[in-house]
């Protein structure tokens, strides 16, 4: 299954999703076997899914035939995805997040549509329960750098991010891999770039300046960069693993029809080479923080 959580904060929308793929038969492992489950189709439209068959969900999203250059009707999007939901026996579930003609979140789940909700989620019940527990028990300090309303907004966003990462660290069976974060901006929906690193165990002597070693997978250390399109409205993210010199592009609208829920691999490349190859192959400029 998966976990996707969304929230409208004033006139903004925030979306968090994992990337792990599971189905009724198996759990898949490895950086190339995940999926992008929150798919930006247009600067003003993002569709998220939770499904036992991720490929079916991604084909349903492709059938919407929406791209950044076309206008769309949110109600037509909901109607089309609801038909797919019924056809699959109330599976997949979807969230439709739209910024026009108004900011709105809509959930398709359990055979019905919930419209104009302030927050919603789809995916694994137990994982969402853990997320809720982390969210409501986190205590974050106040900041004097912004006004009260902005302070509350950033506290909510920080609690969402921290709670979701905590769920990923706990190792729920059907929720995992990397976290995808989406924010609505003045330009539209955009994926948020990130860098995650897990250093190898080491002793740091007291009072002595020590460089943190990230080592390699054999030592128990690893990291990755989440590289995102510079332009809004493009449903693609790249993951780069420096230890393995591996790039993985998740671009479901451009994926192979026979493997709609798998990443496009780029082997034995530097981060800059990965970025250049994605631009050459797909015309999408991705970027983000580097590790190492």
N, C-alpha and C positions, 0 to 999 in steps of 0.2 A: 504494500500500500504506500503510504507516504505521510507527510505532514505539511500542510500549507496553512499559514495563518495570515489574516489580513485585518487592517484596521484603518478607518477613516479618522484623521485627526484634523479638525477644522476642515479646510478645503484640500487637504493632502491625503494621499493614500499610501500606506506602507504595506509591503508584501514580503513574507519570508517563506522559503521553501527548502526542503532537502532535495537530494538527487538520487537517492537509492531506489533501485528497481526490485520489486518483488512481485510474484504472482502466486497463484494457487499451488504451483508445483515446486518453486524454488526461490531462493534468494540469490541474486547475482552479485559478484564481488569484483572489484577492480575499477580503476579510473575511467575505463572506456565503456563500462556497462551501465553507467547511470543514465539519467535523462534530465533534460530541462523541463520542469513541470509547471513553471510560471513563464508563459510565452508572450512576449510583447509583440503584438501584431501591427500596431499603429501608435504614433505618439500619444493618442488618447485612449488606447484599448490594450488591456492585458487579460489573457485567459489562462486560468490555472486549472489543473486537473489532479484527481486522485483516482487510480484505476487498478484493477487486477490485471488488465492488459494495457500497458502504456502505449503500445503501438496503435491500438484502436483509438485511443484518446487523441493521439497526435494526428492520425488520419482525419478524425472528426474536425480538428482545428484547421488542418490544411484545407478541408472542404469549404470552410468559410470564405476562402479566396479573398482575404483582406491583406493589404499591404500599405506601407506608409503613404503612398501616393493616392490612395482611394478613400473616399468617404465611406462611412458605415452607419448602419442603424442598430443601436444596441438591442432593441427588441427583436430584430431579425436574428441577431447573434444568439440571443437567449433561446428563441424558438428553435433554431437549428440544433443547438447543443442539447436542448431538452428532448428532442426526437432521438438523438443518439443515446441519451441517458435511458430513455424508455426501451430502445431497441436492445440495449445490453442488459436488460433486467435491472434497471436502476443502477447501472454502472457503465461508464465512469460518472463520478461527481465532478462538477465544475464550479469555479468562481469566475464571474465576469466583472472586471473592474473597468469602469469607464470614466473619462474626464469630460466628455461632451455627449449630449447637450448640457449635462450637469454631472457633477462628481457623484458617483454612485457605486455601491458594491451590491452584487446579486449572487445568490448561491443556488445551485441546482443540486439537490440531494434528496434521497428518499422519495423520489417520484414527484417532487414539487419544486417550485421556484419561490425563494424568499427574496423580495425586492427591497432595495434602498435600506440595507442594514448598516449599522455603524461599524460592526466588526463581524467576521465569520471565519470559519475554518473548515477544512476537509481533510480526510485521512484517517489515521489510526487513533481510536478513542483513548487508549492508554497513554500514548505519546502526548496527545493534547492535554490530558489530565496532568501529566508531569510538567508540561509547559505552563499550564495555569498555576500550578503550585509554585514553580520558580518565579513566575511573573509577580505573583501577589506577595511573595515573601522577600523580594529584593528591596533593599533600602539603599537608595542612592543619595549622595550629598547634594545640597543645593549649590547653585553657582550664582555669583553676583555679576557675571559678565553679560547677562541678557535679562530682559524684562520677565515678569512673572508668567505671562502666557507662553512665551517662548521657552522659558525654563520648564514648565510643565510638559510641553510638547517633547522637548529633548529627553526628559526623564522617561516618558512613555516609550519613546523610540529606543532608548538605551536598555530599558527593562525588556522590551521585546527581543532585542538582539542577544542580550545576556541569557535570557530564559531559553531561547531557541538553541543557542550554543551549548547550554547545559544539557538539553535533551540529546543533542548529538553525541556529547561526551559520554552519556550514560549507556549508550549502545542498545537502544531499543531494536528489537529484531527486524522491524520493517521500516525503520527511519534511520538515515545515516548519510555517509559520504559528505559532500560539501554543502554549505549553506549558500543559497542565492537570495540576495536582498534587492528589492526594487523600491524605488521612491518616485512619486510623481513630482515633477519639477515645473518650472515656468515653461520649459520646452516640451514637456510631456514625460511619459514613463521612461525611466532609465535604470539599467542594472548598476548596482554599486560595486566598484572595484574593491579588491581586498587582497591581503597577503596573510597567510597562516603558516606558522612555523612551530615545530615541536623539537626542541634541542635534545641532544643525547644526555643521559645522566652524567653529571660531573660534580666534583667537589670544588667549591669556591672558597678558598681560604679567607678568613676574616681580615679585612683591612687591606687586601691586596687586589689591585685592579686586574680583573680576569676577563678574557674574551669568551663569550658564550660560543660553544661549538655545536653546530647542527649535525655534523657527522653525515652518515648515510643510513639507508634502510637497514643494513646489516647491524648497525650499532643501535638502532632503535630511534633514530632521528629522521625527520623528513619535513618537507614544507611544500607549499604550492602558491602560485599567484593566480588570482581570478581576474582575468582581463576582459574588459567590457567595451562595447562599441562607443565611439566618441559621439555618434549621433543618436538622438532618441528614436524610439519606434522600431528598433531592429531587434528581433528575437534571437540573439546569439550571444554566447559567452565562450571564452576560451580559458582552459585551465592549463597552467604550465608547471611541470614538476622538474625542478632543476637537478635533483639527484639522479633522475633517470633520463634527463635530456628528452623529455616527452611532452608534447603538446596535445591537447584534446579539445577539439572544437565541437560544441553543442549548438546545432543550428537546425532545429526540427523541420522548419519549413523548406529547407534545402537538402534534407537528408535523403539517403538511398531508400526507395520505396520498400526494398526487401529488409531493411534494417532501420525502421523509422525511429527507434528509441535507443540508438547507440551513437557514440561520439565518432567523429572523424579523427583518426590518429595521425600525428606527425612525429616520426621517430628520429632520434639522434639529431636534434636541432637545439640551438640556443634559443633563448626567449625572443631575441630580436629576429632571428630567422623564422620562428613560428609566427610572429606577428606579420612579417613580410609575406610569408606563404599564404596566410589567411586572406590578406588583402589581394594577392595575386589570384587566388582561386575563387574567392567569393565577393571581392570588391567591398569588403567590410574592414574598416580600420579599428582594431581593438588595441587597448593599452591598459596599463595598470602598474602597480608597484612590483619591483623585482625583489627576489630573495637571493642572497649570495653575491 
